[in-house]
Amino acid sequence: MSESVEYVVVGLGALGSAAAYHLARGGASVLGLERFALGHERGASHDTSRILRHSYHTPGYVALTHDAYDDWAQLEQDSGQLLVTKVGGLDLFPPGGAIPRTDYTASMAARGVTFDELDREQVAARWPQLALPEGTVAVHQERASIVPAARGTRVLQQRAQAHGAVLRDRSPVTAVRDLAERGVEVDTDGTTYRCRRLIVCVDAWSNDVLSGLGHRVPLTVTLEQVTYFRPDLAERFAPGRLPLWIWMDDPCYYGFPSYGEATVKAAQDCGGPTVSPDERSFDADPAMRDRLAEFMARTLPGSGPPVRSVRCLYTLVPDRDFVLGPVPGHEAVLVGLGAAHGFKFAPTLGRLLAERAVGTEPGSDLGPFRLDRPALIEPDCASRWLV
Ligand SMILES: Cc1cc2nc3c(=O)[nH]c(=O)nc-3n(C[C@H](O)[C@H](O)[C@H](O)COP(=O)(O)OP(=O)(O)OC[C@H]3O[C@@H](n4cnc5c(N)ncnc54)[C@H](O)[C@@H]3O)c2cc1C
């Protein structure tokens, strides 16, 4: 069977759902195709929470965070739901740490974002839950927030449908063909769709879907783990009492105040093994949990014992910058990939992809995220994931 539709979006995690939402909101006819059930937990957009922050390592990213806050606010207005919980954020730079503080402070200053630099004693006075080594400097940015992962993705899907998008789950895309002026053909089980533009947001599975176009993105998929800890005095870890925090070193850890339950969530960034997205485990990894628990016992001594862990996929490119734009030689096929830090930007990346698809000049420069940038085409480009 074959059907024609103006725009097809493949993959309905946070990015694809946002692209479908912005296309539909703009009045376009759009079909979203998802391989698993909507809301599944096999990719990167599930679980409770994600960090939204201004503190980033380049002025370009800091500028994009302003758009992210605006696009989340627009989604809150459109959905009538509160999605952004402001709790403040601390970037913790230990002495001799692997991540330079000035990357962050200079980038925020360059883009008009205010922040405070605090020493260990000042942190201890405000947040006695944190036990930091001598010489640690903290950069506090008061607007850092929590956004809901699974619920945020669901809201994007619901609003896309409310604006007229058709979302079909359990519809794996098995092949893509670029027919030039005749459009793009997309095969799923039993049905072929013809569309004017195709948006591919399938993260860890990107090379499976793009293989028909003869293009490969150098991806590394890792199986990450977040763990929830149960403090004795949960109120000490509530929003307003404890901010978000990121330990800016190698290994890099990050954590949240409690969010909808009397636990605190934490994880290591890029701490998981490399996997294939279809042959990965869902079981908790005791070694990853124990490594994190040791760090938590040292740094947030009252955070209590680990009570549960959740697995989730990171999809990394060598420079850990987004992938956003057309497949080289296939202008009608756009790719969106968040490089394992894309959730906070999902409403924005979805909007930029939609703008590009309908031919509106995207509101931001997508140049740094091109698929034919050196880091994505030079063989053996060294990975730089610690940002
Ligand atoms: C543990 C963890 C913590 C994170 N923390 C943060 C954070 O604090 N802040 C932040 O900004 N980001 C964070 N991220 C990154 C962020 O969650 C991801 O960048 C983002 O969710 C990626 O969304 P996506 O829609 O691109 O991918 P996914 O959610 O994986 O969606 C891709 C979709 O494509 C579908 N698909 C695959 N193949 C096909 C096919 N052939 N046909 C149809 N559909 C297909 C999949 O089923 C899936 O639903 C974190 C990620 C993890 C794992």
The ligand as a Gaussian input file, in Angstrom:
#p B3LYP/6-31G(d) Opt

LIG

0 1
 C       20.782000       8.833000      31.267000
 C       20.604000      10.025000      30.363000
 C       20.590000      11.290000      30.914000
 C       20.447000      12.397000      30.095000
 N       20.398000      13.632000      30.676000
 C       20.186000      14.705000      29.898000
 C       19.992000      15.988000      30.496000
 O       20.012000      16.129000      31.723000
 N       19.764000      17.044000      29.669000
 C       19.725000      16.910000      28.301000
 O       19.551000      17.911000      27.614000
 N       19.889000      15.702000      27.704000
 C       20.116000      14.613000      28.469000
 N       20.239000      13.379000      27.892000
 C       20.214000      13.245000      26.430000
 C       18.810000      13.247000      25.897000
 O       17.958000      12.485000      26.713000
 C       18.810000      12.776000      24.448000
 O       19.710000      13.561000      23.681000
 C       17.425000      12.869000      23.823000
 O       16.468000      12.255000      24.631000
 C       17.458000      12.207000      22.447000
 O       16.153000      12.187000      21.948000
 P       15.865000      11.514000      20.546000
 O       14.434000      11.755000      20.249000
 O       16.866000      11.974000      19.555000
 O       16.206000       9.971000      20.766000
 P       15.272000       8.781000      21.285000
 O       14.446000       9.174000      22.431000
 O       16.136000       7.590000      21.439000
 O       14.268000       8.579000      20.055000
 C       14.623000       7.928000      18.861000
 C       13.378000       7.157000      18.444000
 O       13.582000       6.588000      17.138000
 C       12.878000       5.370000      17.125000
 N       13.361000       4.561000      16.013000
 C       14.571000       3.951000      15.901000
 N       14.659000       3.281000      14.712000
 C       13.466000       3.484000      14.086000
 C       12.920000       3.031000      12.841000
 N       13.634000       2.261000      12.004000
 N       11.663000       3.398000      12.520000
 C       10.912000       4.188000      13.360000
 N       11.368000       4.639000      14.545000
 C       12.626000       4.297000      14.906000
 C       13.209000       4.754000      18.500000
 O       12.338000       3.724000      18.833000
 C       13.073000       5.991000      19.399000
 O       11.777000       6.149000      19.913000
 C       20.358000      12.248000      28.680000
 C       20.343000      10.959000      28.122000
 C       20.461000       9.855000      28.956000
 C       20.463000       8.503000      28.331000

